[in-house]
Amino acid sequence: NSTNPLDLAEAFARKRANYVGNTGYGWGLLNNIGLSEKVIRLFTKELLKTDTVPMGKALAKAKNLYFEQDQNFSAYDEKVMQQLIFYGLPMFQAQSNGTSSLGEEFPGVDVDFDPSGSLGGNEVITKPIKINFQKVLDGDPSNGTLDSLSTDNGEYFSLYGSTNADADEPVQPLHFGDVSIASAEARSVVLLGATIASTTENFDPLVGTPVNEYVSDDEATLDSSFGWYPPSPVEVTGHNGESNLITQLGQFNASSNELRLFSSIDAEVYYSTSTDQTAPEITVVDGLYNAATQKVNVKVGAVDASGMKEVIVSYIEDERQTSATIKSVKLTFDASSQKWRGSFTGDINSLFYIQAVDNAGNVYTASNKGNYYRPAAER
């Protein structure tokens, strides 16, 4: 109609339809679901959540979930969220039989978390959380299983179809869950403990590789100088008053080609209303093994404009153990040296990394590029 042309939204509305899709090129992942594909998948699940769903609200919720479930929000993620556009009337409702399992993604995973409490002013409060994956690892079909998948480009595990597939990093099984409390969003999280259920040698991981029709589908490569991907398996996101804890069940070591899987995770979530979102700086990390006491003595320098709340060292007593436990100890501030000090039982085969928390609840992790720190022998 050249006299009164319709725009795209009007044209679809007259046909009692909406258009939801990319208005430019989208992105997918090689041999995995991610980026534009994941946004659409979440949108589809939202449309099937109940019998009748407003389509605009479903897309908005899907984009929120995409952000909340992403451990490392990148330029690719920003691109695909902007590219997926809704043309039409957002109040139009989609009708279905409501078959989506959204909200019950991980029925075999036990989570212990108490959301009670709130905070005001610029204070910081913490909440412990424990996640147990043992039922899933046991392989009982009634609890779901951790699926092992093989592709032409590598292998990966999936938890109820959920994976973390960041660009240029190994694909890992992903768990996410609500850790919201009243009055504040989660600011950060530290790992307090984890049980390593198994370690697989000579593992060939599938690496997150963004693809579309304009780029080659050659698999991305990992930096072999890097140690464990990710250095810490836990991260939090906060958005619109809601908070999520994101946990990767696996870690891959790019220098040794080992994959380890966790059966349990203990973490502590920090909540803050402070406008300060600058992480602290770690200036010194030092570890010495004392053969007489069989202790590793750790010294850490950490500074921040808001002041330091605490410094935590997370460690493995002996890296040679295929099934081991990650433990943590909180260091004590030594005013005379202006350093944080503490010790743990270990030897020269111990590995450790540092998590420093400032008074605004911001966390900085020093992991030596995922290789962690190894103590030297005292002389």
Stockholm file with secondary structure:
# STOCKHOLM 1.0

chainA/1-379         NSTNPLDLAEAFARKRANYVGNTGYGWGLLNNIGLSEKVIRLFTKELLKTDTVPMGKALAKAKNLYFEQDQNFSAYDEKVMQQLIFYGLPMFQAQSNGTSSLGEEFPGVDVDFDPSGSLGGNEVITKPIKINFQKVLDGDPSNGTLDSLSTDNGEYFSLYGSTNADADEPVQPLHFGDVSIASAEARSVVLLGATIASTTENFDPLVGTPVNEYVSDDEATLDSSFGWYPPSPVEVTGHNGESNLITQLGQFNASSNELRLFSSIDAEVYYSTSTDQTAPEITVVDGLYNAATQKVNVKVGAVDASGMKEVIVSYIEDERQTSATIKSVKLTFDASSQKWRGSFTGDINSLFYIQAVDNAGNVYTASNKGNYYRPAAER
#=GR chainA/1-379 SS CCSSCCCHHHHHHHTTCCEEEESSCCCEETTBCCTHHHHHHHHHHHHTSSSEEEHHHHHHHHHHHHHHTCSSCCHHHHHHHHHEEEESCTTCEEECCCCCCTTCSCTTCEEEECCCCBCCTTCEEEEEEEEECHHHHTTCGGGCCEEEEEETTEEEEEETTBEECCTTSBCEEEEEEECCBBTBCEEEEEEEEEEEEEEESSCCBCBCCEECTTSCCCCCCCCTTCCEESSSSEEEEEETTEEEEEEESEEEETTTTEEEEEEEEEEEEEEECCSCCCCCEEEEEEEEEETTTTEEEEEEEEECTTCEEEEEEEEESCTTCSSCEEEEEECEEETTTTEEEEEEECCTTCEEEEEEEETTSCEEEECTTTTCBCCEECC
#=GC SS_cons         CCSSCCCHHHHHHHTTCCEEEESSCCCEETTBCCTHHHHHHHHHHHHTSSSEEEHHHHHHHHHHHHHHTCSSCCHHHHHHHHHEEEESCTTCEEECCCCCCTTCSCTTCEEEECCCCBCCTTCEEEEEEEEECHHHHTTCGGGCCEEEEEETTEEEEEETTBEECCTTSBCEEEEEEECCBBTBCEEEEEEEEEEEEEEESSCCBCBCCEECTTSCCCCCCCCTTCCEESSSSEEEEEETTEEEEEEESEEEETTTTEEEEEEEEEEEEEEECCSCCCCCEEEEEEEEEETTTTEEEEEEEEECTTCEEEEEEEEESCTTCSSCEEEEEECEEETTTTEEEEEEECCTTCEEEEEEEETTSCEEEECTTTTCBCCEECC
//
